[in-house]
């Protein structure tokens, strides 16, 4: 292979030219009143004063005498070919870790690496891939450089300092990924885009000032920068990609600029030291898991511009105590605040129409919640496992309550459901062990499977006339349940609907209701009553009771009609009764009411007062 294809590495200059910034504090020589002073032993390291030199000595002394500076400059070699051929990289791979200070000076070169390099080829073609010998890199002399390509400096794990030229506009995917010794980066004001994973896993990076020209932060740009404590985001920023700062576990605070309209998925996920965040008024959407597992975040104020809160936005923020939600918010995503164990109360805005699945699931310190009048749906398990929740006020706008919406709310004592409710999901109040009473609305036609299962303190339940079906296990193991009023409209009682309701003694079973399997299994009090009354099963006993109660209601209704007719009549007492009896003509015996009445009048020898009253007293 000719020298023009593979440049001679021996033509490179190994000299001491200086990078002109302090090796400890990073300040450039142009910002100092005096010139930088070189280390007397290696002649390469530069410091602005003796304090900085002392501060850096612990790290510097191990490599001081082994440091070498490589200067790649236009005129001595074809810099472009040198980088593309891999000759420089092969040389660097032979040298000791953290011993090379690399300076590239070429005023004509526009790119280092390839901005469209496929990931599978990066290991072989990226110009400095895994060059662990690099300690410092100075590209300031590349005055026309606009881009540093994909994976150009990937896994240069000894790289501590980086100087970029003012002409730079783009950093490619993974450009400095896994540069785990890099402590600080000064990005030029010319840069507009930092691509995916550009500084990902730079675990020693402590602070970051992004330039005012930056508009785009790619996916996982600074993810896993575990030493990063602060970041200043510019007002020019309009896009922040997924997981941009995910797992920056030392990041304590962040101020987002007013130019930002959307926050990407998991943008600050698992930033476990983040205590506060200021969200801009321009923000309209928080991406899925934007602040998930930010376990030190104590409070958040959501801006008035926000309309949607993505799935799991604040999931597992275990220190979050308060949230202020704006009136602009219409949707709360699934598991948005799941396991926010320190959240004690929440006021939802009047604009909210839907609560997502598990929105406040297992918020174990939540004691009260006010649901807005605009709310129409509560998602599955929305408040499931909120073990401290004692009361809930349901709005009249609510039409649907999802499965397990308040399941395992073990401190909830009462529930008054609104007349607007048409659907009660499965296990909606399952295992609400402190619930003593519940009022179901006339709008409800079904009680879902296990809706009140294992509500061990529930003593009574009144089902409205609109109910036609009671689902499987609807009141299973309600061990304190004494009485239940089932409506005449009931057509179906599901399997094990009242199984193990040990205290149940008062219940009337409508004649038209079809029973599933084991509806009253192990209802010991009912079994005992049925046995004492001489019935072979609880069902036969309850159906007989229903007929008796129905007949009693009928007779009482007749008595009310008869007394009203007597009161409305004129004349003597006997004349009044005669007038009242005339209202029940003999030819209308096809009517059960009139027929029963006339039958009893005949049995009493025509003495309506004595006969009817005597009959009534048999039932009352």
Secondary structure, 3 states (H helix, E strand, C coil): CCCCCCCCHHHCEECCCCCCECCCCCCEHHHCCCCCEECCCCCCCEECCHHHHHHHHHHHCCCHHHCEEEEEEECCECHHHHHHHCHHHHHHCCCCCCCEEEEEECCCCCEECCCCCCHHHHHHHCCCCCCCCEEEEECCCCCCCCEECCCCCCCCCCCCEEECCCCCCEECCCCCCCCCCCCEEECCCCCCEECCCCCCCCCCCCEEECCCCCCEECCCCCCCCCCCCEEECCCCCCEECCCCCCCCCCCCEEECCCCCCEECCCCCCCCCCCCEEECCCCCCEECCCCCCCCCCCCEEECCCCCCEECCCCCCCCCCCCEEECCCCCCEECCCCCCCCCCCCEEECCCCCCEECCCCCCCCCCCCEEECCCCCCEECCCCCCCCCCCCEEECCCCCCEECCCCCCCCCCCCEEECCCCCCEECCCCCCCCCCCCEEECCCCCCEECCCCCCCCCCCCEEECCCCCCEECCCCCCCCCCCCEEECCCCCCEECCCCCCCCCCCCEECCCCCCEECCCCCCCCHHHHHHHHHCCCCCHHHHHHHHHHHHHHHHHHHHHHHHHHHHHHHCCCCHHHHHHHHHHCCCHHHCCCHHHHHHHHHHHHCCCCHHHHHHHHHHCCC
